[in-house]
Every structure is written in structure tokens, then in C-alpha cells.
Amino acid sequence: MGSWADGDSTTSRPFKAASRLPSTKPTACSPMATSVRTLPAIRAAVQIFWMWSALPLAGARTPTTSNMISIQEIPPYSLTPPTNILAVLPAIFPTAEAGESRTRISGSPSDSPFGKRCISRLAGISSTSLIPRGSRLPQKPSATPHSVRFSAKPIIPDMARSEYGLFFEGAGLRTLVAGFACSCLLAAVPAASDAPQAQAHADKGARLVQGGDLKGAEDELRRALELNPENAVYLGSLGAVLGMEKKLEESNVYLQKALRLNPEDWATRRNLASNQYQLGQLEPAKENLGRVLKAVPNDETTRLLLGMISEESKNYAAAVKWLSSVPDRVSQQPEAIVALARSYYNLQEAEKARETLRGLSAISVTRSSAEGVFLGARAAAQAGDYETAERMFTSIWSSYQDIAELGYHLALAQYHAGHIAESQATIGKVLAEGKETADVENLMGWCLYRQGDARKAVEAMDRAIRLDPASENNYLDVGMMLIDQNRYAGGFEAAEKALEVAPDSYRAWRLKALAEAKLDRLKDAEESYQHAVELNPTDEQSILGLASEQLNDGKFEEAKRTIEAGIKRLPRDASLYQAYGRMLLWLQGVGDSSNNEARAVSLLQTALSLDRSLADPHYQLGKLALRSGRVEQALKELETANRLDPRSAQTHYELAIVYRKLGRVEDADREMQSFMTLKAAEGRRSSGNPQGGTGRPELASPLERLSLGPERQ
């Protein structure tokens, strides 16, 4: 996800090479005073500058990577003309037009028509003309599944391109080449004998870049640097070309050398920042961009990059600040739109996120548009906005290239949205196209399972395992299905298979622990949960499972310490506060429990402050209120619990008691009937459960801990 800086003919890449070249006489070498005998070479250089800057765009292109989405209008590496060319021209052309010879001269470009034409030509290279249209950001790096959201296919516009993922088009390409041509002015100044040869190699490198031959350009720039190793322009240019070739570490070496020679070259500094961003070095990239922003406060590319870095760093407020400050740029960049929308989702501003994602439809209907919509839909799905995701995936069904990938993610969004039949139908379309994959069969298995066909569901999982026998996910999922069907031995076997392919998987150890608990192998279950926690100390489900088994074994203090340690690691995990509160209520009367109730109430209220969707804290608080004779308070808490979780048999039972105390007989009878129906269903599902009757509190239901259903997005 890097961007390469656009140059500015008056502010970027100050041209210091002339001052480093040895001079013989001040009158012959000063940029502000030169002899007319240098005029032919200077005129030739300026004519080269004019010729190159007027060149039409070449149609050459080089291969591109297959995992990047194009980002329009992001400038590439800057290879810009020297800023002090304006200081050279006034010293030359007035007396040249007058025919004077071999004398020191000075003056203003306005003093001669030729000078006026030169200045006019240079002035035409504005900061905007140096921003090539159609360039893109390289893919951002990531070590987490979260970043799969940036895997997309590239747009292939009709322009020259580089393997680095940067496009040069129109004035941008002409300016890049003119930047090299401008440096030919050095040949007119008396200098070391190697300077003209070095410049010739640099000029050839520019032509090779134009033709898409990056390797040839690299070779020529290396030759230029062999002859003139302290030339900041050559160093920065070679760093740019290496970046285009994705040789990022080596590119950084040359960019940093160029900056040591010229620390104020903000265009090269921004190139370096973009490299650092792509390498995942977010803090150094941010620091360099901050320095660029001090020099050029309104630079839109820098603001855009800072926004993308902030989003990647999970500083969503900063991401919104920077990205919303350049709406025109963002509106043209699918990944920038998605980054802004994802930031809004994480700031709990879902409507703004949806409005931002609607901007993807404003981009012309091209392959790039489909790629952008796909990324946006995945961002919505990852945020739990499945309805939006489903709508966006559906909108590109006819234009997206990879039907298997699109179909899977559409079906997954439909599944999580509760549209199980639609999800199964979508998977059927994918299979009809001959696009069978392990993920597709896995999701088909879950669709069948949710619709009550456990036998066919397990068959689908078996097909998924055959297609990808090295994946632990399919073993874990079939194991969860078997445990849910009270087939605990089968669940244990699936966990063992998962551990064969992934011996250090905390999820596999967690599944094994659950199966062992169901098989009444409680000591083994405790040890397996302990191992899962050691592998991942921040896994809430493993923490709850371990505390539950310790509680079941009478290790009350150890169970408390396990949850307290979990809360220290996950201070905003509402489920841990809820579980600890329930545990303390259950331990009333055990040991020194005089203040257990007060602590439990505090913990349950903390859980609700972190997650208002939890039903159990309301149930527990309602029971406490009923026991204390506060019937109206109990009614309020229990009705809320029932609204949040109408499938809880125990909530219906407590509500029946409250209604009867209030004289609401019909309501009490209705709630008791609901209780009996749900309890009977629970009995059928838990038949053969060796844990029934232990009397211990369930800190979380086992299947809730395992998140029954496909977990991947």
C-alpha cells in the first residue's frame, strides 16, 4: 500500500550536483555566470528537455502483480527536474540573443524571447502535472487474516506500468523523462571528465524506464553512480527504480543515501516512506510523512498515505481525519474508500461506513470497480454488517472474474445473515460451475447442518477434508458438529486428527478438552484446556473452559485466579466479567464469601457496560432481585433477559414465578409452558451427557465457547 511522490518543479529534489562538481574559475562555473562558449551544449540540453517533455506516452508495459487493486491518481516515484534550472537560464539567454561572446553575463529570462519560452515551458510543469494519473498503491503487508481484505486483482488500464505497481501516464511520464533530460545542463559546466558519461547513462536509464525496461534502467543508473557516486539525483532515481522492481530493502539503501546528501528532498523522503509502509514499517513511514507534511502541508498524497497507515495501525480516528481531508483523492481510490469505511465501522459509525461504501458504485463499471466493491463487501462482512455485504457481493455477480471466490464470500455473508437456504443455493451455483474447494464444501456442510441434515453435513465435511487434508479447520468443524450431536467419541477423534496436522493449535486443544469433559475425563480436560491457554493466553473460550473444569474439580481459588488473569489480559472482555460474577454467586456460602454478592453485582454490571447484548447478567440480577423481594426490579431484568435470549428455559421459569407473584396468572402459565417445552428440548440434546447433575455453574455453554458455525470471513 505505498505511494510514490509526485515532484514539484519548484520545491522537490533540489539539484545539488552542480555545486559538487569541481570548477576551474568562478566566472566559468557559477550557475549565475557562465561563458557563451557553453551555449551550444546548454541549448542542446534545453532542446532535449523540450523534446522529452512533449513526447507522447509510450504504450510499453511490464508485467504486474496479481494481488493488488489499482489505486488511481497516486503518484509514483519522483524523478523530477532540478529546481535551480531557473537560476541557470537567466544567466544565459539574454546575452546569447544579443550575440555577446566570452563575457560574464546575468539577467532575467523576461529579457529575451528565448528565455521567456524556456521559463514558460518550465512553468508548465506544475505540481499537478507531475502527478501521473492512473498510478496505484502497492499492497499493504500483514501478518494477520484481517489483511486478506486487500487481496485483489489489478486493474489493467491502457498505459505503461511497472512491476512495482506504479503507472506513468501523460504529463507524469514526460516529466519523469524530462527530469533526466534537464540534468544534461550539467554537461555544459566545466566538470570532472566522468560527469558527461555519468549523465549519458542516466539519460539512457530514463529512456529505458519510459519503455518499461526497469532492469536496463537499473543497470544504467548503477553505471552512472559508479562514475559519480555522490550524486543525490542518481541515488534517488536508482532507489525509485529499485522500488518499482519491488527490491524494497535495496531501494531504501539508495533513497537514504540520497537523503543524507539532501535531507530537504521531500519527494525522495516520501518515496522512502512508501517503501517503509509496504514493508510494514509503519512508524518510520509515519515519521517521514510527518516531515514531508511540514514542508508541504497540503500535499494530498501524503495525507492519503497517512490515512492508510493510520487505518492499518488501527488508529481509526486518525484514519478518518486524514482520509476525509482529501475526499477527491479517496473517491477515486477503491482501497482508500474501503479503509475509510472500515475506520467508520470500528468507530461504531455504521451508517457513515455504508455511505462511504456507496461511493464505490460511483466508479465507472470496470473490472476495477468490481474489485473495489468486492473489497468493500468483505470489509462490511468483517464488521458484521452482513446485509450490506450480501447486497454488495450480489451486485458484482456478473462482472467479478473469480466466481468461486465471490460465491464463497457471498454465501458466507448470507449464512451469517441467517439466510441459510440462500447461502446453500449460492454454494450450489459455485459447485455447478465446477469450482469445488475445501472452503466451499465446508460451508455447504454448515448449511446442511443448520437445516437439520446432520448426516449430509458430515459427508460434506468429509469431502472438504479430502480436498484439503492438511487444514485443521475441517477437522475442528466436523468435531463441533459431532459434539453438538452428542457423539463425543467422534468429536474426540476429530480433535486428535486436527492435532496431527496442527500440534500447536490452541483451537484443536480446546476441542479436545471439550470432548474429554463430555466423556467424563475431567482431569484430561483440565490439562488440555491448560495447554490451550498456554498456547494462546488471550483466548477467552479456553480461559472459560479451564476455569469451568477447575471449578468442577473443587479448585475454587484456582478457578478465580484463572479468570482474574484472563481479565488482566482482556480488560474489555465482557464475557469474562459475566463468568466471574456467576461463579461468585454460585460460591455463596463456600469459604469466606461474605462480600461475594456485592462483587458479583459489580462484575455483572461491568459486563453489561461493555456489552449491552448479553442476556445472562440481566437474568442473574433478576434472580437476585426476586430473592430480595424486589419483584418489580426482578420483572424488569428478567423481561430484558428474555427479550435478548428467548431460548433460555431458566429465564422463562423465573418469569413465571414473578408473574405469579404479581397475580398475572395467564402470563405465568404461558411462561411455564415455554419453560417445559425448552427444557424437554434441552433434555433430548443432552441425553447421555455425563456432566448433567454436577450442580456447577456453566460459565459459558460449551458450544457457545466453540462458536458453532464457520468462523472464517
N, C-alpha and C positions, 0 to 999 in steps of 0.2 A: 504494500500500500504506500509506496513512496511517490513523490512528485519531484520533477526536475525544474529548476528555476528558470524563469524567463529572464533574459538580460534586459538592460536598460542602457541606451547609448550614452547616457549622461551620468549614470550612477553606479553601474556594475562593472566588475572586473577592471579596476584601474590598471592602466598599461604601464608597468614599471620597467619593462625590458630595456627601453631606450636608455634609461639612466644607469643601467648596469653594464652597458656596453662600453668598452674603453674608447676614449676620444683623444684626438690629437690636438686640436685647437678649439677653444670655446666658440670661436666665431664660426667654425665649420660644423660643430656637432650639436649646438643648442637647439632644442625643438623650436625656439622662438627666433633663431637666427641661423640661416643656412646659406650656402652659396648656390648661385644659379646653375652651377655645373651639375648639381644633383637633380635639377629639374626634370630631365628626361625620365630618370628612374622613378621619381615621385609621380610624374604624370602617368607613367605606365601603371604604377600601383593603384592610383585613383581610378584609372580606367578599368583595371581589373575589378576593383570594388564595385564600380557601376555595373560592369558586365555581370558579375556574380549576383549582385542584388536584384538584377532584373531577370535572372534565369527562371524559366518555368519549372514547375515541380516535376521531378523525375518520377517515373512510375515504378521504380525498383522497390522491392520489398524483400525482407528476410523472414525466416520462419518466426512464428510467435508461440508462446507457451499456451497450453490448453487449459490452464486452470485460473485464468484471470478474466475478470469482467472489465470491459473498456471503460475508462473514465474520460469523458470529453473535456477539452479545454484545460487540462492540467499540463503546465509547461514542462518540457524535457530538460535534460542537462543544458546549462547555459554555456554557449561558446560565443561570446559577444565581442564586438569591435572594441578597440582601445578607446578609453574615454578622452585621452589627450590628443586624439587626431584633430580635434577642433583647435588645439594650440599649434599644431604643425601647419595647418593650411594657411592661416593668416600670414605666416612668415614667408610664404612662397609666392602666392599667385598675383598680388598687386604688381610687384616689380617684374614678374615674368611677363605679364601682359604688356608692361612698358618697355620691355626689351633690354633692361639693365642686365649687366653681367658681372660676376665675380665680386659682388659687393654685399655687405650685410644689409638686410632689409627687414622691415617689420611693417605691420599694418593690419587692417581689418578685412575680413572676407567681403564686406559690403563695398570695398573699394574696387572690386573688379567683377565683371560678369561671370568669369570662370569661377572665381571664389564664391560668388553668390550661388552658382549652380551646385558647387560642392556642398556648401552648407545646407542648401535646400535639400539636397539628396540625403545628407546625414540626418537632417531634422525629420525626414520622413520615416526614419526608423524609430518609431515611438515605442514606449514601453509596452503598448498593447500589440504593436506589430511584431514584437519579439515573443509573443505568447502563441506558440503554434496551436492551431485548432485541431482537435482530434487526438490529443495525447491522452495517456491514461496512467493511473497509479498502479504500481506493482502490487501483487497480492501480499497482504499482511501476514506475517508469520504467527503461528500459535501452537501451543503445546497441548491445548485442551479441545474436547469435542465441540465446545462452544464455537470455535472458529471454523467449523465446517461450513458455517453460513457464508464464507467467502469463496467457496469453490464454485467457479462458474466458467462458462466458455467465453472466449473473447469475441468482440465484435471485429469484423474484418472490413473496415472501410477501404475505399479505393485510394490509398495513399501509401507512401513509403513508410516502412515500420522497422523497428529494431527488435531483436530477441529480448531485449530488456523490457519490452512492453511500452515503449515510448514512440509516439508518432511525430514526424516532422512534416508539416504541410504549409503551403503558401508562404507568407512572409517569414514564418518561423524558420523554414529550411533555408530560404535565401539569406536570411540574417545570419544563420549559423555559418554558412559558407563565406559570406561577406566578412564575418569576423576574422576568419583566417586570411582573407584577401587583404584586409586592412593592415594586417601585420607586415605585409610586404613593404610598407613605408620604411621599416627599419633598414631595408637593404640600401636605401638612399643615404643613410647616415654612415659616415666612416666608422667602421667597427672591426671586431675581430674577424679574421678571414673565414671562420666557420659559420658566422651568422647567416649569410645568404643560403648556404647549403641546408642549414637547420630550417630556415624558413621555407625552403623548397619542399622539404619533407613534410612540414606542417601543412603547406598548401595542398600537397598531394593527399595527405590524410583527410583534408576537408572534402576533396572531390570523392574520395572513397566512401566517406560517411554518406554523402549525397546519394551515391549509387547503392548504398546498402551493404557495402563490403566492410564490416566492422573490424574483422581480423586484419585486413590490409591497412585500414586506418590506424589500428593499434600499432602495427609494425612501423608505419611511417612516423608516428608520433614518438615511438621509442627511439628511432634514429635521430629525430630532431633533438631529443633530450640528451642523447649521447654527445651531440655536438654542443648543446647549450643546456646543461643540466640545471641551471639556476633560473630558468625562465618560468615564471609563475603561470603564464598563459598556457604554455605547453603542458606543464604539470596538471593544471586544472582540466585541460582538454583531454589528456590521456586518462585522467580519472573519470571523466564523463563517459568516454568510450568504453572503458572497462566496466563501468556501471551498466551501460547498455548491454554488454555481453554477460551480465549477471556475475561478474567477478567482483563481488561487492567488497570483500576484505581487501583485495589488492587495490581496488578503486579508492578505498578510504586512505590508503597509504599516500597516494599521489595527491588526493584532494587536501589532505592535512599538510603535506609539504607545501602546496600552493598557498594555503592559508598562513603558514608560518612566514612565508615571504610577503604576503599581502593580507594581513588579518581583516582588513576592511572590505574584502571582496565578498559581499553578502550573497552573490549568486552562487559562487562555489560553496559557501557555507550552507546554503540551502540544499545544494546537491548532496553534501555530506550528511545533512540531517535526514534527507530522504533515504539515503543508504542505511543509516542507523535505524531508521524506522522499519525498513524491510527486514533488517537483521534482528529485530526485536529489542533493540537498544533504545527504549522509549525515553528514558531520562536524558541521555546525551542528545538525542534528537530534539527533545523539547527545549533543552538549554540553547542549542544552536538556533533553533527557530525563534526563540525569545530575543536573541541578539539581532537576528535579521529584522524582527519586528520593530526593534528600537531604531534601526536605520531606515526602515521603510514601513511606517506604522499602518498604512492602508493596503499593504500588499495582500491581495485576496488569496493567492496561492498559499502563502504562509498561514493565514487564518484558517483556510480549509484543512491544511495538514495538521495544525494544532488541534482542530476539532476531531479529526480522525484519531490522532494519538490519544486525546482525552477519552474518547469512547473506548478505545482498546484498553486503556488503563482503568476503565470503569469509573472515571470521574465524569459522570453523566451530566452534571450541572455545567461543568466547563465545556463539555462537548456541545451542549445546546447553545451556550454563549457564543462559541467560535463559529459553529456551523450556521446558526441563524443570522450571523453578521454578514454572511456572503450568500444571500438567498439565490442570486442569479447563478452563481457557480454551483451551488448544491442542486438546483433544479435541473442541471444538465448532467449530473453525475449519479447514476443509479446507486453506487455503493455509498455515496455521501448521503443520499436520501435515506437509505436503509440505516446508516449509522445514526442519523438524526432521529429517525423513528424509534430505533432500539433504545436510544437515550431517553426519549419521552416515555416509553414503556417502563423503563427501570425507575423513572421518577414518578410512576403511578399516574401518568397523564395519558391514558389510553386513547382518548378522543383526539388529542393533538397528534399522537402517533398514527392513528388511522388517517387523519387529514394529510399528514406528511406522505404516507404511503400512496395516497391517491395521486400524488404528483408523478408517480411512475407511469401512470396512464397517459400523461401529457407528452411523454417522449414518443417520437414517431414509431409506428408499428414496424419494428425491425427485429432481427434476431437479438440485438442488444436489449431491446425493450422487453422481450420475453425473459432474458437472463435477469434483468433488473427486477421484474415482477416476481420471478422465482425466489430471488434473494429476499425480497420484501415479505413474501408469503412465509418463508422459513423464519424470519425474524418475528412475525406475528405468532406463528405456532410456538416458537420457543418462549414467547411471553404469555402463552396460554390463551391467546385470542384466536381460538380455533375457527370461529365463524368467519372472521376476516381472512384467515389463511386459506380456508376452503374456497372462499369466493375468488381469491386471487389465483390460486392454483388452477381452478376451473377455467378462468379467463384466458389462459395461455395453452389450453389443451391442444389446439390445432397448430400452434406455432412453435412450441418448445421441441427441441431436437431429440432429447433423450426421454422417450415415453416411459421407460422403466423407472427412471429416477423420479420423474414428475408424478407418475401414477402411484408410486410408493408413498411419496410425501403427501399427496392429496388424500390417499386412503388413510394414512396415519392421522391427518388432521380430522377427517370425518370420524374416525374411530374415537378420538379424544373428545370430539364434539358430541358424542353419543349417537351418531348416525351410523350404527353398526351395519345395517343392511346396505346402505350406500357405500360404505367402506368395502364390504365384501364384493359388491358389484364392480367397483373400480379395480380391485385386485384381479377380478375375473377378466377384465379387459386387458390388463397387463399380461396375464398368463396366456390369453388368446393370441397376443402378438408374439408369443414365444419368448417372452422376457422373464423366464423363471430364474429367480435368485433366492438365496437363503433368507434375506430380509422379507421378500415378498411372501414366501411360504410361511415364515414366522407370523407375519401379520394375518395371513389367511387363517392360520391356526387360532389366533386370538379372536377373530371374527366368529369363527365356528363355535369356539368355546363360550363366548358371550351369548350366543343364540341357543345354547343348551346341547350342542352336539359334541360332547367331550371325546368320543371315540374318533371322529374325523379330525378333531382338533389335534389330538396326539399324533395321528397319521401325518398331518401337515407338518408338525414339528419334527417328526422323523425324516421327512423329505428335506426339511431345512438343514438338519444335521448331516444328511448325506451330501448336500451341496456344499457345506462348509463345516467339515468335521473338526476344524481347529478353533472354532468360535465357542467360547464359553456361554454366550447369551442364549443359544438354543437349548442347551442342557439346563440352564437356570430356569428358563421359561416353562419347559415341559415339567421340570421338577415342581414348580409352583402349582401348575395345574393338577399334578398328581396329589400333592399335599391337600389342595383345596377339595379334592375328591376323596379325601381320607385314605388315599393309597400311599401311606407313609413310607413303606419299604421301597416303592418305586421312586418316591421323591428323594430318598436317601441315595439310591443308586445313581440317579441323575446328578446329585451333588458330587458324588465320587468321580463320575465321568468329567464333570466340569473341572474338578481339581487336577485330573490327569492332564488336561490341556492348559490349565492356568493355576499352577500350585500356589501362587501368591495372590490369588484373587480373594479379596475380603468378602465379595458377594457370594462366592462359592462356599467359603467357610460359614458364612451366615446361613445359607440354605441348609448346609449340613447340620448346623446347630439346631435349626428349627425341626428338621426331620428327626434328629435324635431326641429332642424334647417330646415330640409326638409319640415316639417309640418307647418312652419312659426311660430313656438312657440319659438321666438328668445330669450326671457327673460329666459325661462326654459332651453334652450340650453346653454346659458351662465352659468347658475347656475350649470348645470350638468358637463360642462367642468371644471368649477372651482373645483367641488368636485373631479373630476378625477385627477386634478393636485395636490390637497391636498393629495390624496391617494398615488400618485407617482409623486413627483416633477421633476423627470428626464425623464418622458415620453414625447418625442418630439412631438408625434401626438396630445396629449392632450394640450400641450402648444400652438401649432399652431392653434388648434381648438378654444381655449379660446381667443387668440389674434384676430382671424378672427371674432368671434362674437362681441367682444368689438369694433372692427373697424366698423363692420356693424351697431352698435348701436351709432356710433358717439363718442365713448370714445377713442379718438386718443392717448391721453397721457397714458391712462391705457394700451392700446394695446402695445405701445412702452415699457412700464415698464415690461409687461408680457414677451416679447421676450428678453429684456435685462437680466431679471432674469434667463431666460432659458439659455442664452449664458454663464452666470456666472457659472451655474451648469454644462453645457455641452459645454465647450470651444472649443471642436473639432468637434462639430456637424455642418456639412456644411449646412444642410437644414435650420437651424435657421438663419445663416448669409444671406442665399439666401432670406428667407422670409422677414427679416428686410430690406434688400436692396429694394425689391419690394414694401414694404409698404412705404418707404421714397419716392420713385419715384411717387407713387400714391398720396402722400400727398403734392406734389409740389403745392405751391400756398395757402396752408392751414396754417394759423398762421405764425410763424417765420420759414420759410422753405428755407432761403437763401442758406444754405450750404447742403441742403438735397441731391442734385445730387452728390456732391463730396463724401459725406458719403456713399451714395448708391453704387457708383462705387467701393469704397474701400471694402465695405461689400461683393459685388458680386465677386470681385477678391479674397477675402479671402475664400469665398465658393469654388471657383474653385481650389485654392491651396490645400484645404482639400479633395476635391473630383472632379477629372477630368471627371467623367462620367455624371455630371449634365449638362443638356441642357439649362435650363431656364436662368442661368446667361449669357450665350452666347447670348440668344435671347434678354434679356434686354439691354446688352451692344451694340448689333447690332442696336436696335431701337434708342438708344441714339446717336450712331454714324451717323445713317441716318438722324436724326433730326438736327444734327450739320453740315450736308453736307459732312461728311467723308464717301463717298459712298463705296470706296474700303475696308475700315475698316469694314463698315457695312456688306459688302458681305462676308468677312472672318468669322465674328462672326455668321452670320445667316446660312451660309452653315455648319458650325460646329454644330450649334444647330439642324439643320435639319438631319445631319448625326447621331447625338446622339438620336434624338427623331423624326422620320419621321411621326409620327401620330399627330403632333401638327398642327392644322389648322392655327393658328395665325402665325406660323413661315413661312408656305407656302405663306401666304398673304404678309408678309413683304418682302419675297424674290422676289415675283412677282413685287413689287414696285421697288426694287433695280435693277432687271434685265431690267425693262423698262427704268429706268434712264440711264443704260449703253447701251441701244439700242439692247439688246438681246431679241427680241420680242418673238421668239419661246419659249425660256426658261420662259419668263414672262407668256405666255399663259398656258404653262404646269403647272406652279406653281399655277396659279389662278384656273385651273381646279381641281387640288388636294385640294386646299382650299375649293372649293364649295362642293366637294364630302365629305370631312371630316366634314365640318360644318353641312351638311344635316344629317349625321350620329349622330353627337352630338345633333342636334335638336330632332331627334327621341328618343334618350335616355333620354333627359332632359325634354320631354313634361310633363307638369304638375308640373314642379319644381317651387315652389313659390319663389325661390331665384333669378330666372332669372331676369335680369334687375336692380339689385341693384346697379350695377356700381362699387362695391367694388372689390379690387383685391383678387383673390384666392391665399392665402398664400401657400396652397398645396391642390391638389384635394382631396375631402372627401374620395374617395375610395383609393387613394394613402395613405392617413393617416391611413386607416384601413388595409393596406396590404392585399388586396383581395387575398384569397387563403389560404391553410393550412400553419400555422406558425410553427408547431412543427417539430423537427428533431429527 
